[in-house]
Amino acid sequence: MQPDRFKHYIGIDWAREAHHVTLVDHRGQRVDKVFIAHSGQGLSQLLAWLEGRGVVPASTAVAIEIPRGAVVETLVQRNYSVFHLNPKQLDRFRDRHNPGGAKDDPLDSFVLATSLRTDMALFRPVPVDTPDLVHLRELNRTHDELRKDHVRHICRLGELLSGYFPQMRELCPRLNQRFVWDLLEAAPTPADAAKLDAATVQGILKARQVRKLDASGVLAKLRAEPLVLAEGAPAALARHALVVVEQLRVIHRLREQTVRQMREVLGRLRGQRPRPDKPSDAEIVESLPGVGPVIAAAILSEAADAVARRDSHALRAYAGTAPITRQSGKHRSVGMRRSCQERLRNAFYFQALGSLRGDPACKRHYASLRAAGHSHPRALRGVADRMVAVLVAMLRAGTLYDITRRKAALPGDTGIDPGSAAHGPGPDGIEAEVMDQAEVMDQAEDIDND
């Protein structure tokens, strides 16, 4: 429906417990306002309230700050045209109505309604996602929460071990390897480590497929001179550490379970091809270098609207790869975009980091940015920005990633070299510099690369 065909405009100031709703007509005059609870009964009251004022869903536009949730889905299912707006833009619109800076929830709902009437081009229509995309989005956010919990518990375990058993930290400073958890359970205190036999250690290393360490070396580290603590302190701290280890095991198991579910949903999305001879969006995204199920889930779910519209500008903004330019008179500055979708930013950051280990064109682009004096994070954002453009081009053409079609590829580059990272520094000399960062990505996304 065309903007000038709407007869009513609704602004909803969303909150966790209740919502302020304002109804205006096509001239921008307030018709009425209402305060409803965030509940099934409250949403039913809202629909009855609108019906009682002669509001026809097909000729009504709704403005809200969030693009999903019970309120949005209730209205979309009733055939209302729902649009969402960035909260920062709402701040600017509010200044038009009240330059003094006053703010309250009823005012915000009125500002949303009138701004939608006058500036609809700045609002985004709320997309209707498929059940698989909704499921994938929740799985991605669940995995992200579990990843953060994993990092928090690793830090907690490190702090405990530093206080009474620093020898254990020397085996694996990051403490995210399960063989360390096994060793800690077998010998939770330095006194227990002194009694540990080589056969037990070797069995743990073999079970976890750890080849860089041997039993004698592990025992030598664990039996180093311990810290001198008050009587009973090592045992008490060890009990706390074992609780954290058990929590880490639960988190690790839940992450594995979540990723298995991601793979199942991605499998269904791969089968949803627009044409039999064209790959699906999921297949195209997964063909990018450095993309596993976790990164693919983030791209497909957190940027579903931009991916569906093949909108390069929106995807760059959501991912935070598009820089922000500020210019006034002779002054001009270009900086990092801070306002973006954090999960999507992390996904493209790790994708760019992973692509350096096997994609010649990405490695060369990264090297050129570093040679120009850019920092490592800035260079990675440059690689990610280039990959966003490549992804949108692939989506528009309906083709999978092919290194030979990249303009940055040299005549000798015939494809991705899966063994480049294992053979040391390449000709551009960047492998050693990014290896530690790539290892961090592997450990942060270790399940992603299973």
N, C-alpha and C positions, 0 to 999 in steps of 0.2 A: 504493500500500500504506500502511496505517495505521502510525504509529510503533510501536505496541505489537505489531505483527506481525513486526517484525524480530527475528531470532534472533541475529544477529551484527552487530557494529559494528567498522569498520576505520578507524583513523586513520593518515594518511600525512603525514609531515613531508617535504615536497618540497624537493629541492635540484637543482643543475645536473648533478652527476655521480653522485649516489646518493641513495636515499630510505630513511628509516626507517619501517617499517610495524608497527603493533601491532593485534592482533586481540583483542577482548573479547566476552564473551557478553552475553546480555540482562540479566544481573544486574550487569554492570559489572566482572566479574572478568577479569583478563588471561588469555587463553588461550595466546598465544605472540607472539613478535615476530621480525622478520627485517630484514636490511639488504640491499637489492638495488641493482644498478648501473642507471644511466639508459641503457639500451640495449635493443635488441630482445630479446636473450637474457635480460636482467635482468627484463623485463616478462613473458616467458614463464615464467621461474622463479617469479615472484610468483603467476601464475595456477595453476601446478602446486602451489605451496606452499599456497594457499588450498583447492584441491581436495583435497589430502591431509589437511586438517584438517576435512573434512566441511562446508565452507562452500558454501551454495547461493546463487547470485547473486540469485535472486528474493526471498530473505528476508534480504538483507544490505544494510546502509547503509554508505556510505563517506564520510568527512570529509576534506577537503583545503582548503588555503588558496587555491589558484588555480582558476579556473573552466574552464580549458582547457589543452590540451597533450597530449602522447602518453600520459601516465599516465591522465589523465581519459578520453580518447577510447577507450583500450583497455578500461577498465572499463565505460564506457557501452555499448560495442558488445557486451560480454558480459552485458548485462542487469543490471548492478549499479546500485543507486540511489545516485547521487553527489551530495553536498552540499558547498558551499564556504562559507567563513567569512572575514570580514575579519581580517587579522593583528592589528589592535588589539584586537579582541574576544578573540582567542586569548590575548593577554597577560593579560587580566582573568580568563579561565578558569584560566590557569596559576596565578594567585595563590591560587585555591581549594585547589589541591593542594600548593602550596609557598609559604607566605607569606614565607619567608626570601628569595625572589627568585632561587633557583637556576634554571638553565635549561640544558637539553641537548636534543638532537634526539630521542632515544628518549622523553624525558618529554613533549615536544610531541606526538608521535604518540599517546601514551596519553591526553593531555588532549583531543586532538581526538576520539578514539573515545568516551570517557566523556561528554564534553560533548554530543556528538551524541545520545547515548542519553538524557540528562536534559533537554537544552534544544534539541530539534530545531526548535522554532519560530523560533529565532534564526538557523538556517542557511538558505541558499538552495539549492534544487535546481538542479543544473547543466542549463541548457537545451541541447538538441540543435539547433545551428544548421544551416541549409541550406548546401549548397556555395556558393551565391551570396553568402550573408552572410559565410562564412569568407573567400572571395576578396575581398569588399569591405573587410573589416576589415584584411587584410594590405595592400591597396592604400592604405587610409587611413593606416596606420602608415608605409608606405613614403614616401608624400607628406609626412607630417609630418617624417620624418627628412631628406628632401631640402630641405624648407623651412628647417629648422635649419641644414643645411649651407650653404644659400644665404645666410642671414644671417651665418654665420661668415665666409664668403669675402668678402662685401660689406664687413664690418668690416676684414678683412685688407687688402683693396684700398684702403680709405679710409686706413688707417694708412700704407701705402706711398706713396700720393699726397701725403699731408700732409708726408712727409719730403723729397720732391723735386719734386712737380708739383701744388701746391695749386690752381693755376688750373683744372685739370680738375675738381676737386671743386665749384667755384663754379657749373659748368653744371648739375649735379644733385647736391646734397649727399648724397642717399641712395645714389647710384651704382648703382641697380637698373634703370636704363633701358638698353636695349641700344645706343642711339645713342652713349652714353658709351663703351661697350666698343669700338664701331666706331671712334670718334675716337681712342681710346687706341691701337688697333692701327695706325691711319694715322699717328699722331704720338705715339710712346711717350715722347718727352722734350721739354722746352721748346725745344731746338735744332731738333727735327723740326717742332714746331708753327710755328716762324718761317718754315719753308719751305712750309708747307701752303697750297694755293691754295683760293680761294673755291668753285670748281666741285666740288672733292672734298667739301668740307664740305656744300655744298648737296645733293649727291647722297646723302650719308649721312642728312641730315635728311629728305629726301623719301622715301627708302626706308623709314625708320622712322616716317614720318607724324608728324613733330614740327613743329607749327605755331607754337608759342610762341616759337621761336628762329629767327633768320636767320643766314646765313653770316657776314655782317659782324660781328654781335654776338658770335658764337662765336669768330671769329678775334681780335677785340679782347681777349676774356678770356684766350685761350690765349697771346697774345703779350705779356701783361703782364710786368713785370720779374720774372725768375726768381730762385729762391733761389741763393745762392752756396754751392757744395758742393765737396768735394775732387775732384780730377781722377779721372774714371772712375766716380764714385759715381752720377750720373744714369743712365748706361748700365746699370750693374749693377742698380740698383733697377728700371729699366724692364723688364729681362728677367724679374725676379721678378713684376712687375705683370702682364706679358703671360701668364705661366703661370697666375696667378690668374684672369685674364679667360677663358682657355681652360677652366679648371675650371668657371667660372660658366656658360659656354655649355653644357657637358656636363650640369650640374645642371639648367639651364633646359630642355634637351631631354628629360631624363628626367622632369621634372615634367610637361611637356606629354604625354609618352607615358603616364604614370601616370594623368593625368586623363582621357585618351581611354579608357583601360581602365575607369576608374570609370564613365564615361558608358555604356559597353557593359553593365556589370553592372547599373547602375541601370535601364537600358532593359529588361533581363530582369525585374527586380523590379517595374517598373511594370506589366508584363503579368500578374503573379501576383495577380489580383483574387479576393477571397473570393466575390464574386457579380458577375455581368456588369454589374449596375446600380450597384455600389459601387466606389469607387476603392481602389486598393491602398495599403498603408502608405507605399510610396515616393512615390506621387503626392500623398498628403496632406502628407508632410514637405516635398516640393519646392514645394508651393503656398504655404508660409509666406513672408512678405516677407523679403528679405535672404538667401534660401537658394539656393546654387548646388550643383554636384555635389560639391565638397569638403566643404561643411558637411553636406549630405544624407548623404554616405557616413559621416561621423563619427557623426551621430545614429543612423542605422539600424544601424551595426555595433557601435559602442561601447556602445550602450544597447539592444541587441537584445532582451534579456530584459524590461526595463521597458516597451519599446514593445509587445512582444507581449502583455504582461499588462495594458497600459493603466494602469500603476501610476504615478500622479502623484507620490506621496511618494518612491518609489525614483528616478524620473527627476530630481526636484529635488535629491535628495541626490547622485546621480552627477554632475550638472551643476554642483554647487556653488552653486546659486542659493538653496537653502533656508538661512536663517541658523541659527546655533547660539545657543541661549539658555541662560544659566547663572544659576540663581537659588538663593539660600540666605538664608533669613531675610528681611531687608529689602533685601538686595543683589540686584540683577538687571542682567545685561548681555546684550546681543545683538550678536554679531559675525559676521564673515564665516566661512563654512565653508571650512576649509583642506583637509580630507581629502575628495578627490573624484577623478573621472576627468579628468585634465588635458586630454586631447584633447577630451572632451565639453564641459568648461568653456570652452575656447577656441572651440569651434564655436558655442555659444549666445551667447558674448560677441560674436563677429563677426556672428552673425545679428541680434542686437539692434542692433548698430552700423549694419548695413546697413538695417534696418527704419526707422531715423530719417530716411533719405533719401527715403522714399516712402510711409510708412504714417501717416496722420493720428493714429490712435489711439495708436500707439507714441510718436509725437512729443509728443503731449499728456501722456502718462504720464511721459515723461522730463522734460518741462518742469515738471510738478507736483512731481516729486521734487527737482529742482534748486531750485525755489522754496522747498521745505521745508528747504533747507540741506544737502542731501546732495551728496557729491562726484560727479564725473563717473563714475568706476568703479562707485560704489554705485548711482547712478541706472541705469546700464546693466544691472547685476545685477537691479535691480527690473524693468526692461523684459523681460529674459530670463526671469525667474521668471514674469511674467505670460504670456509666450509659451509656456512649458512647460505651464501650465494650459490655454491655448487649444489647444495641440497634442493633449493628452490628450483633451480634449472632442471634438475633430475625429476622433480615432482611434476613440473610443467610438461616435460617431454615424455614422462613415463618410462624412464630408463634407469638401470642400476648403475652404480659407480664403476667407472672404468678409467684407470689412470692414464691410458693411452689417449684419452680424449681431452685431458687437461692441457691447457696452453703452457702451463709451467713444466710439463714433462719434457725431458730431453729425448732425442732420438733413441738413446740407449736404454731408456726406461720402458720396460715392457709390462710392468705391473708391480704389484706390491711384493716386496721381498720379505717373507716372514722370518728369515734368519738374520736380518741386518742387525738387530739388537744383540744377537748372541756372538757376533764376530768383532765386537769392539768398536772403536770410533770409525765412522765412515769418512769419506773424502772431505766432507764439509766440517768435520771435527766437532760435531755437536753432541755425539752420543754420550760422551763422558759427562757433559754438563747437565744433560736432562735425565741421566739414568736414575739418580736418586729421586728426582721428582716422579719419574715413571714408576719406580718401586712404591712410592707413597700411594700413587693411584691404584696400583695392583693390590695393595693391602687395604686401602679404603674401599675398593670395589673388587675384593678378592673373589667373591661369589660371582660377580659379573663375568669374570674371565674363565669360569670353570668349563 
